[in-house]
């Protein structure tokens, strides 16, 4: 559980990992110890959360980015 105010972004792992910049970001976060794997099932998304991007954590999840977005209630407020 994360406070929605701390969520910087929710990303689909398959679509975003095509980009070299995303792969570099994830590799750097892993080297810095900022990656937290929620489940060891097939990863489908990642969430960046924190007060700022510098102090953020990257949460790897087996739940789809669409499902995570729905769970935040953001879509319901539109």
N, C-alpha and C positions, 0 to 999 in steps of 0.2 A: 504494500500500500504506500502510495506517494501522495502528498498533497498536490492537487492540481496546480496550485500556484507555483510549485517548484518545477513543473514540467516545461522544458524548453522545446522539446519536439518529440514526435512519435513517428518512426520511420519503418517502412517495409524493407526488410533486409535484402530480399532478392532484387528488388528494383534499384535500391540506392547503392548496393555494393558493386554495381557495374562501374560507377565513377571511381577513378583513381583517388580523388580527393577524399571521398568517403572511406575508402580502404585505408588510406594514410591516416585519417583521423582515428579510425577504430584501432589501427595498429599502435599509434602513439598512446591512445588512452589505455590500451592493454599494457604496454611497457611501463606506464606510469602507475599501474595498479588501480585504475579507475573503472575497470569493467567488472560488472557483477553479473554472473550467469544465474538466472532465476531457475532454470530447469535444464537438464541435460538432454531433453528431447530435441528434435530438429528445430533449430532457431528460425523464427519467422519475422521477428521485428526487433527493434531496439528503441529504447526510450532514453533521451538525454534529460537529466534532471539535476537541478541545483539552483542556487541563487544567481550564479553567473556561470558562463561557459567555462571559465578557468577552474572553478571549484566543482564542476559538474561530475556526476557519475554516469556511466553508460550501463543500462540494464538490458541484458539480452534475454528475450522472452520467446517462448514457443507459441504465444498467442498472436494472432494476426494484428496488424496495425489498425485495421478497421474496427475490430472488436475492442481493442484498447481505447480507441477514440470514442466509441459508443459508451464505454464504461465511464469515461470522464464526464459524461452528460453534456459535453460541448455541442453535439449535434442537436440535442433536444432543445437547447436554448436558441437555436437559429430560427 
